[in-house]
C-alpha cells in the first residue's frame, strides 16, 4: 500500500460481493477545549467486512477511541458517514440510532463497567432489559436468562452466576463484560483496549475468547489496542497517526490461515 497520500487511504478488505458490516467514510471529528479546537479525526475511511476481526492501532491521542465511538454510534462525526451494513446512520432519528446501538452493536471496554450491586447473571441481562418494555420483559425474561446462562457457560463462568463483580478476578469481570456485549447477538462487536487492565495471562485468555467467537460464530470485531502482539492475532490491523489512517496490513494470524 502506498503511503504517499495517507489522507485518502481507504482501508478495506477485498470486498467483491462480500457484505460489509461497517463503513466509515471520510470521518472528521474535533472537540472544543476552551478556546482551542482539537482536531482528532481528519478524513478517516475504513471498511470492515462481515466476519472480519480488525485491530486499530496507533499512539495515544491518535484518534483510536474516537473512531470506535463513532462506529458504535456513541458520538456523531462533524463530517462524513458511518454505514452499518447498508444503513446510513446519519439519516436515522435519535430513537432509531439508540435501538440500533442496543440491538446491533456490542461494546467491551477496558474497565468493564459492571454494576457492583448486580450479580454476574443480572449484569449480562441488562442488555436484553434495556431493549424491552416492562410487558415485553415479562414475556422474554425466561428466554433471556437461558441465553445469558449459555453465554456465561461458554465463557467459563457457569459457576459464578450469583457472584458480585467484587468477588471476581479482573479476567472474570472482563468475560462478564464480553457476555453482556454478546447478549443481543450484535452484528458488530467493538472492543476498546479489552486487555489493557489485565495481566498478560488474563489478557491472552480474553484475546483467545474473542478470537474463538470470531472464528466459530462469525462475529465481526473491531478492537482498539496498543499491543502489537494482540494486533497480530486478528485478521488485519490498521494504523492511525495524527487522526489519519496511514497503513493497513494483513496480520500474521491471517497469513497462517
C-alpha positions as CSV (number, residue, x, y, z in Angstrom):
1,X,0.0,0.0,0.0
2,X,1.3,3.4,-0.9
3,X,1.8,5.8,2.0
4,X,2.3,8.9,-0.2
5,X,-1.2,10.3,0.5
6,X,-2.5,8.8,3.8
7,X,-5.4,11.2,4.0
8,X,-7.0,9.4,1.0
9,X,-6.3,5.9,2.1
10,X,-9.5,3.8,2.4
11,X,-8.6,0.7,4.4
12,X,-10.8,-2.2,3.3
13,X,-10.7,-5.9,2.7
14,X,-11.1,-7.3,-0.8
15,X,-14.8,-6.6,-0.9
16,X,-16.1,-8.2,-4.1
17,X,-19.7,-9.2,-3.3
18,X,-18.9,-9.6,0.4
19,X,-21.3,-7.8,2.8
20,X,-19.6,-5.0,4.7
21,X,-20.5,-4.9,8.4
22,X,-19.5,-1.3,8.8
23,X,-18.1,1.5,6.7
24,X,-16.6,4.8,7.9
25,X,-16.4,7.3,5.0
26,X,-14.2,10.4,5.3
27,X,-14.8,10.9,9.0
28,X,-13.8,14.2,10.7
29,X,-14.2,14.9,14.4
30,X,-13.0,17.7,16.6
31,X,-13.6,18.8,20.1
32,X,-13.5,22.3,21.6
33,X,-11.3,22.6,24.7
34,X,-11.8,26.2,25.9
35,X,-10.5,28.4,23.1
36,X,-8.6,25.5,21.5
37,X,-10.1,23.3,18.8
38,X,-8.6,19.8,18.9
39,X,-8.9,18.0,15.5
40,X,-9.0,14.3,16.4
41,X,-10.0,12.6,13.1
42,X,-9.1,14.1,9.8
43,X,-10.8,12.2,7.0
44,X,-10.7,8.6,8.1
45,X,-12.2,5.9,5.9
46,X,-12.5,2.3,7.0
47,X,-14.4,-0.7,5.7
48,X,-14.8,-3.9,7.7
49,X,-16.4,-6.9,6.1
50,X,-18.8,-9.2,7.9
51,X,-16.9,-11.8,10.0
52,X,-13.7,-9.9,10.0
53,X,-11.6,-9.2,13.1
54,X,-9.8,-5.9,12.7
55,X,-7.4,-4.2,15.2
56,X,-7.0,-0.4,15.3
57,X,-3.5,0.6,16.5
58,X,-1.6,3.8,17.0
59,X,-0.1,6.0,19.6
60,X,-2.1,7.6,22.4
61,X,-4.0,10.5,21.1
62,X,-4.1,9.3,17.5
63,X,-7.9,9.0,17.5
64,X,-8.4,5.3,18.1
65,X,-11.1,5.5,20.7
66,X,-12.8,8.4,18.9
67,X,-13.1,6.3,15.8
68,X,-14.6,3.4,17.8
69,X,-17.1,5.7,19.4
70,X,-18.2,6.9,16.0
71,X,-18.5,3.4,14.6
72,X,-20.6,2.4,17.7
73,X,-22.9,5.4,17.4
74,X,-21.8,6.7,20.8
75,X,-20.9,10.0,19.1
76,X,-21.6,11.6,15.7
77,X,-18.9,12.9,13.3
78,X,-18.6,16.5,12.3
79,X,-18.4,15.3,8.7
80,X,-18.6,12.0,7.0
81,X,-20.7,8.9,7.1
82,X,-21.0,5.8,9.3
83,X,-22.8,3.0,7.5
84,X,-23.9,-0.2,9.3
85,X,-24.4,-2.8,6.6
86,X,-26.4,-0.8,4.2
87,X,-27.9,1.8,6.6
88,X,-26.6,5.3,6.6
89,X,-26.8,6.1,10.3
90,X,-26.8,9.9,9.8
91,X,-30.3,9.6,8.3
92,X,-31.7,7.9,11.4
93,X,-33.7,9.5,14.2
94,X,-32.3,9.6,17.7
95,X,-34.6,6.8,18.7
96,X,-33.6,4.6,15.8
97,X,-29.9,5.2,16.5
98,X,-30.4,4.2,20.1
99,X,-32.2,1.0,19.1
100,X,-29.5,0.1,16.5
101,X,-26.8,0.7,19.1
102,X,-28.6,-1.6,21.6
103,X,-29.5,-4.4,19.2
104,X,-26.8,-4.4,16.6
105,X,-23.6,-3.3,18.4
106,X,-21.9,-4.7,21.4
107,X,-19.3,-2.9,23.5
108,X,-16.4,-4.1,25.6
109,X,-14.3,-1.5,27.5
110,X,-11.0,-1.6,29.3
111,X,-12.6,-1.0,32.8
112,X,-15.6,-3.5,32.5
113,X,-18.3,-1.0,33.6
114,X,-20.2,-3.7,35.6
115,X,-22.8,-2.7,38.1
116,X,-21.5,-3.5,41.6
117,X,-24.9,-4.2,43.1
118,X,-25.9,-6.7,40.5
119,X,-24.6,-10.3,40.2
120,X,-23.0,-11.8,37.1
121,X,-26.2,-13.0,35.6
122,X,-28.0,-9.7,36.2
123,X,-25.2,-7.7,34.7
124,X,-25.4,-9.7,31.5
125,X,-29.3,-9.5,31.4
126,X,-29.1,-5.7,31.3
127,X,-28.5,-5.7,27.6
128,X,-31.8,-7.5,27.0
129,X,-33.7,-5.5,29.6
130,X,-33.0,-2.1,28.2
131,X,-34.4,-3.1,24.8
132,X,-37.7,-4.2,26.3
133,X,-40.8,-2.6,27.8
134,X,-42.0,-3.9,31.2
135,X,-44.6,-6.1,29.5
136,X,-42.1,-7.3,26.9
137,X,-39.6,-8.2,29.5
138,X,-42.0,-10.4,31.4
139,X,-42.6,-12.4,28.2
140,X,-38.9,-12.5,27.3
141,X,-37.1,-13.0,30.5
142,X,-37.1,-16.8,30.6
143,X,-35.5,-17.0,27.1
144,X,-33.1,-14.1,28.0
145,X,-32.0,-15.9,31.2
146,X,-31.3,-19.1,29.2
147,X,-29.3,-17.1,26.6
148,X,-27.3,-15.4,29.3
149,X,-26.6,-18.6,31.2
150,X,-25.4,-20.3,28.0
151,X,-23.1,-17.4,27.2
152,X,-21.6,-17.4,30.6
153,X,-21.1,-21.1,30.5
154,X,-19.3,-20.8,27.2
155,X,-17.1,-18.2,28.8
156,X,-16.2,-20.4,31.7
157,X,-18.4,-18.6,34.2
158,X,-21.2,-21.1,34.6
159,X,-20.5,-21.5,38.4
160,X,-20.3,-17.7,39.0
161,X,-23.8,-16.6,38.1
162,X,-24.7,-15.4,41.5
163,X,-21.4,-13.7,42.3
164,X,-21.0,-9.9,42.5
165,X,-18.3,-8.2,40.4
166,X,-16.1,-7.6,43.6
167,X,-15.9,-11.4,44.0
168,X,-14.4,-11.9,40.6
169,X,-10.9,-11.5,39.2
170,X,-10.1,-8.9,36.5
171,X,-10.2,-11.5,33.8
172,X,-13.5,-12.9,35.0
173,X,-15.0,-9.4,35.1
174,X,-14.0,-8.8,31.5
175,X,-15.6,-12.1,30.5
176,X,-18.8,-11.0,32.1
177,X,-18.5,-7.7,30.1
178,X,-18.0,-9.8,26.9
179,X,-21.1,-11.9,27.7
180,X,-23.1,-8.7,28.2
181,X,-21.8,-7.3,24.9
182,X,-22.8,-10.5,23.1
183,X,-26.2,-10.9,24.8
184,X,-28.2,-9.4,21.9
185,X,-26.2,-11.2,19.2
186,X,-24.8,-8.0,17.8
187,X,-23.7,-7.6,14.2
188,X,-20.7,-5.7,15.3
189,X,-18.6,-6.1,18.5
190,X,-16.4,-3.1,19.4
191,X,-13.6,-3.6,22.0
192,X,-11.6,-0.7,23.3
193,X,-8.4,-1.9,24.9
194,X,-10.2,-5.0,26.3
195,X,-6.9,-6.4,27.8
196,X,-5.5,-3.1,28.9
197,X,-6.4,-3.5,32.6
198,X,-5.3,-7.2,32.9
199,X,-2.1,-9.0,33.4
200,X,-0.6,-10.8,30.5
201,X,-2.0,-14.2,31.3
202,X,-5.6,-12.9,31.7
203,X,-5.1,-10.7,28.6
204,X,-4.2,-13.7,26.5
205,X,-7.2,-15.6,27.7
206,X,-9.5,-12.7,26.7
207,X,-7.9,-12.5,23.3
208,X,-8.4,-16.2,22.8
209,X,-12.1,-15.8,23.7
210,X,-12.6,-13.0,21.2
211,X,-10.8,-14.9,18.5
212,X,-12.9,-18.0,19.2
213,X,-16.1,-16.1,18.8
214,X,-14.9,-14.5,15.7
215,X,-14.0,-17.9,14.1
216,X,-16.8,-20.1,15.4
217,X,-19.7,-17.7,15.4
218,X,-18.5,-15.4,12.6
219,X,-18.6,-12.4,14.9
220,X,-17.4,-9.2,13.4
221,X,-15.0,-7.4,15.8
222,X,-13.2,-4.1,15.7
223,X,-10.7,-3.8,18.6
224,X,-8.5,-0.9,19.7
225,X,-5.2,-2.0,21.1
226,X,-1.7,-0.7,21.8
227,X,-0.3,-4.2,21.9
228,X,1.3,-5.2,18.5
229,X,1.2,-8.9,19.5
230,X,-2.5,-8.8,20.1
231,X,-3.0,-6.9,16.8
232,X,-1.2,-9.8,15.0
233,X,-3.8,-12.2,16.4
234,X,-6.5,-10.5,14.4
235,X,-7.2,-10.8,10.6
236,X,-5.9,-7.3,9.8
237,X,-4.7,-4.2,11.6
238,X,-4.9,-0.6,10.6
239,X,-2.7,2.2,11.9
240,X,-3.9,5.7,13.0
241,X,-1.5,8.5,13.2
242,X,-2.4,12.1,13.9
243,X,-6.1,11.4,13.1
244,X,-5.4,9.7,9.8
245,X,-5.2,6.1,8.6
246,X,-1.6,5.6,7.4
247,X,-1.4,1.9,7.0
248,X,-3.3,-1.4,6.7
249,X,-1.8,-4.8,6.8
250,X,-2.9,-8.4,7.0
251,X,-1.8,-9.9,10.3
252,X,0.5,-12.9,10.9
253,X,-2.5,-14.8,12.1
254,X,-4.4,-14.2,8.9
255,X,-1.3,-15.2,6.8
256,X,-1.2,-18.6,8.7
257,X,-4.8,-19.5,7.7
